[in-house]
Amino acid sequence: MTEVRISVGSAAGATALAGWLLRDPSVARSGTTIGAASASGAPATTMGTVDTITAVANSTVGLLGLLVTTAAWRRPHGARTPTVRITESDGTVLEGTAEDVLQVLQGRREPEQSDS
């Protein structure tokens, strides 16, 4: 199980991307669950601006489908590039644009090292 947070920066952007993801057949077939939260992590049912999409991918196929669909979304809609944060069940964290994270997962690029 892999937790994914996609920050879009605005409620309108998060709503549009969530709709895009929910309509995508590869995401729907993979069993990935989609939700919404505020940047602080509060669920959509509590106070706070919803600008982050949360997802749980139950398979590598689901995770890759989610990232590919997210990467494709920003181009046709002209929105800000979404920031993706992936937390694996073993605690491994990857963060960056959907394109950057895809390249790391596909072994075409080394993850960037944090200075902290």
C-alpha positions as CSV (number, residue, x, y, z in Angstrom):
1,M,0.0,0.0,0.0
2,T,1.4,3.4,-1.0
3,E,0.0,6.7,0.2
4,V,0.1,9.6,-2.3
5,R,-0.5,13.3,-1.6
6,I,-0.9,15.6,-4.6
7,S,-0.7,19.3,-3.8
8,V,-2.3,21.5,-6.5
9,G,-2.3,24.8,-4.7
10,S,-6.0,25.7,-5.1
11,A,-9.4,24.3,-4.4
12,A,-10.4,24.6,-8.0
13,G,-7.3,22.9,-9.2
14,A,-7.7,20.0,-6.7
15,T,-11.3,19.6,-7.7
16,A,-10.5,19.5,-11.4
17,L,-7.6,17.1,-10.9
18,A,-9.7,14.8,-8.7
19,G,-12.4,14.7,-11.4
20,W,-9.7,13.9,-14.0
21,L,-8.3,11.1,-11.9
22,L,-11.7,9.6,-11.1
23,R,-12.7,9.5,-14.8
24,D,-9.4,7.9,-15.9
25,P,-10.0,4.2,-16.7
26,S,-6.5,3.1,-15.6
27,V,-6.9,4.7,-12.2
28,A,-10.4,3.3,-11.8
29,R,-9.4,-0.2,-12.7
30,S,-6.4,-0.2,-10.4
31,G,-8.4,0.0,-7.2
32,T,-6.7,3.3,-6.2
33,T,-8.8,5.3,-3.7
34,I,-9.0,9.1,-4.2
35,G,-9.9,11.6,-1.4
36,A,-9.3,15.3,-0.6
37,A,-7.6,17.2,2.2
38,S,-6.3,20.6,3.1
39,A,-2.6,21.4,2.9
40,S,-2.4,20.9,6.7
41,G,-3.7,17.3,6.2
42,A,-7.2,17.9,7.6
43,P,-9.8,15.8,5.7
44,A,-12.2,17.5,3.4
45,T,-15.0,17.3,6.0
46,T,-13.3,19.6,8.4
47,M,-12.4,23.3,8.2
48,G,-9.7,24.3,5.8
49,T,-9.2,24.9,2.1
50,V,-9.1,21.7,0.1
51,D,-6.1,21.9,-2.1
52,T,-4.6,18.5,-1.8
53,I,-5.7,15.1,-3.2
54,T,-5.0,12.0,-1.2
55,A,-4.8,8.6,-2.7
56,V,-3.9,5.1,-1.7
57,A,-2.5,2.9,-4.4
58,N,-2.7,-0.9,-3.7
59,S,-0.4,-1.9,-6.5
60,T,2.6,-0.7,-8.6
61,V,0.3,-0.5,-11.6
62,G,-2.1,1.7,-9.6
63,L,0.7,4.0,-8.5
64,L,2.2,4.4,-12.0
65,G,-1.3,5.0,-13.5
66,L,-1.9,7.7,-10.9
67,L,1.4,9.4,-11.6
68,V,1.0,9.2,-15.4
69,T,-2.5,10.6,-15.2
70,T,-1.4,13.4,-12.9
71,A,1.5,14.3,-15.2
72,A,-0.8,14.4,-18.2
73,W,-3.4,16.6,-16.4
74,R,-1.4,19.8,-16.0
75,R,-0.7,20.3,-19.7
76,P,-4.3,20.4,-21.1
77,H,-5.6,22.4,-18.2
78,G,-2.8,24.9,-17.9
79,A,-2.7,24.6,-14.1
80,R,0.3,24.8,-11.8
81,T,2.4,21.7,-11.8
82,P,1.2,19.4,-9.0
83,T,3.6,18.4,-6.3
84,V,3.5,14.7,-5.5
85,R,4.6,13.1,-2.2
86,I,4.6,9.3,-2.0
87,T,5.1,7.5,1.2
88,E,5.7,3.7,0.9
89,S,4.6,1.3,3.6
90,D,8.3,0.9,4.5
91,G,8.6,4.6,5.2
92,T,10.4,5.5,2.0
93,V,9.4,9.0,0.8
94,L,9.6,10.4,-2.7
95,E,8.6,14.0,-3.5
96,G,8.6,16.1,-6.6
97,T,6.6,16.6,-9.8
98,A,4.8,13.6,-11.1
99,E,7.3,13.4,-14.0
100,D,10.3,13.5,-11.6
101,V,8.8,10.8,-9.4
102,L,8.0,8.6,-12.4
103,Q,11.5,8.8,-13.6
104,V,12.9,7.8,-10.2
105,L,10.5,4.8,-9.9
106,Q,11.3,3.7,-13.4
107,G,15.0,3.8,-12.6
108,R,15.9,6.5,-15.2
109,R,16.9,9.0,-12.5
110,E,18.4,8.9,-9.0
111,P,16.3,10.5,-6.2
112,E,17.5,14.0,-5.2
113,Q,19.1,14.0,-1.8
114,S,17.7,16.4,0.8
115,D,20.1,18.8,2.6
116,S,18.2,18.4,5.9
